[in-house]
Amino acid sequence: MIRVAAVGDIHMGPDSQGTLRPAFETLEECADVLLLAGDLTRHGTPEEARVVAREIKDLAVPVVAVLGNHDHHDEKPEEVMAILRDGGARVLEGTETVVECARGRIGVAGTKGFGGGFVGRSAGEFGEPVMKEFVRCTRRSAEGLRGALERLGEQHCDVRVALTHFSPVPDTLAGEPLEIYPFLGSYLLAEAVDTAGADLAVHGHAHAGTEHGLTSGGVRVRNVAQPVIGRAFHVYHLHAPERIPAAGPAPSAR
């Protein structure tokens, strides 16, 4: 059983230093990895990123993160990512990483994602250039996620997790106003997950949403925005395939 801890939308600033650290220090007892699903800062400033970096530095389990829209607000996402990496996080954007633990190999594919809406009520790549670019931004994110998941499929992972900030399904947005669904996620992310395959999809962003959802292909989706889960993190248990011991040398004839 592989244990995946996850949380998003912690929105840290200088006045919140140390608030999550005591809980994070218990991770060794209950989890094999910590996933951070974006909106780690309030305004995406380097100062706020350093708060997050200190909160996660030298934890007993690996930390994997994606950025959220708040982390882009100060228009310094590369600097924010560098600071988080200095704090020990593996920060993904259309990329993947493999976490080795005693229970198996955990593959994580990550992207921020973007909006656009869901099947039957989604934005199209048509019309004004700015509208086309809006949808293309989501499409690029989804293609990056799919590629990362496919590469993980070649790396003998026991489980694969898709980590995003924006939601891949409308299920986990239930509780949010319908009018803002197009700005909370896109079906293109779910298509990427279902096409490439995953055991779990984790996202944040929707503070008034719902924790549990499912892609049309049957992949479990979890909204781990901190206002939704109501705790420092939540732990999800994934069943890794049973490993068959390698055959030993044939006994010598006597």
Disulfide bonds with the S-S distance in Angstrom:
none
